[in-house]
């Protein structure tokens, strides 16, 4: 099952993002094929505002655990994290279901 993880950075947290970026990217790579899409959410000045991750997980609890163990989350980068089930109906991970 696919889940979208939407994480919003705390204000003034760019130093945390920069300091933990390498560990965050290594963590994402460690997810292997379960990771479908990931990247920063940006404002109109190309400044990161948060992160979006699409992951294949067994349950929302598993997706939440993945999000909580992200080095960005561990470092306190995020103000909020939302996790929502996601159904891809077009594109690479599409599964047409009723």
C-alpha positions in Angstrom: 0.0 0.0 0.0 1.3 3.5 -0.9 1.5 6.3 1.6 2.4 10.0 1.2 4.4 11.5 4.0 4.1 15.3 4.0 6.4 17.0 6.5 6.5 20.7 7.1 9.8 22.3 8.3 9.9 24.4 11.4 10.6 28.1 10.7 14.3 29.0 10.7 15.4 25.3 10.5 17.5 25.5 7.3 20.7 24.8 9.3 19.2 21.5 10.6 18.2 20.5 7.1 21.6 21.3 5.7 23.4 19.4 8.6 21.4 16.3 8.3 20.8 16.1 4.5 23.5 13.4 3.8 22.1 11.2 6.6 18.5 11.8 5.3 19.5 10.8 1.7 21.3 7.7 3.0 18.2 6.7 5.0 16.0 7.1 1.9 18.4 5.0 -0.2 18.1 2.3 2.5 14.4 2.0 1.8 15.2 0.4 -1.6 12.3 -0.3 -3.9 9.8 0.6 -1.2 10.6 4.3 -1.8 8.7 5.5 -4.8 9.3 9.2 -4.8 10.9 11.8 -2.5 11.9 15.4 -2.5 11.7 18.8 -0.9 8.6 21.0 -1.0 9.7 24.5 -2.0 8.4 28.1 -2.0 8.5 30.5 -5.0 12.1 31.4 -4.1 13.2 27.7 -4.3 13.7 27.6 -0.5 12.8 24.2 1.1 9.6 24.3 3.1 9.3 20.6 3.9 9.5 17.1 2.4 7.3 14.8 0.5 7.8 11.0 0.4 5.8 8.3 -1.3 6.6 4.9 0.2 5.2 1.4 -0.1 4.5 0.2 3.4 2.5 -2.6 5.0 0.4 -0.2 7.1 0.0 3.4 8.2 1.9 2.4 11.4 4.8 1.2 9.3 4.8 4.4 7.2 4.7 6.4 10.5 7.7 4.5 11.9 9.6 5.1 8.7 8.9 8.8 9.0 9.8 8.9 12.7 13.2 7.3 12.0 14.1 9.7 9.2 17.2 11.7 10.3 15.4 14.9 9.5 12.7 14.0 12.0 15.2 12.7 14.6 17.0 16.1 14.3 13.8 18.0 15.0 13.5 19.6 11.5 9.7 19.1 11.2 6.9 21.2 12.6 4.3 18.7 11.5 4.1 15.4 9.7 1.0 14.0 7.9 0.7 10.5 6.6 -2.1 9.7 4.1 -2.9 6.5 2.1 -2.3 7.1 -1.6 -3.7 5.3 -4.6 -1.7 5.9 -7.8 -4.1 5.6 -10.7 -1.7 6.8 -13.4 2.1 6.7 -13.8 4.7 4.2 -12.9 3.1 2.9 -9.7 -0.5 2.9 -10.8 -2.8 0.2 -9.7 -6.2 0.6 -11.2 -8.7 -0.4 -8.5 -12.4 0.4 -7.9 
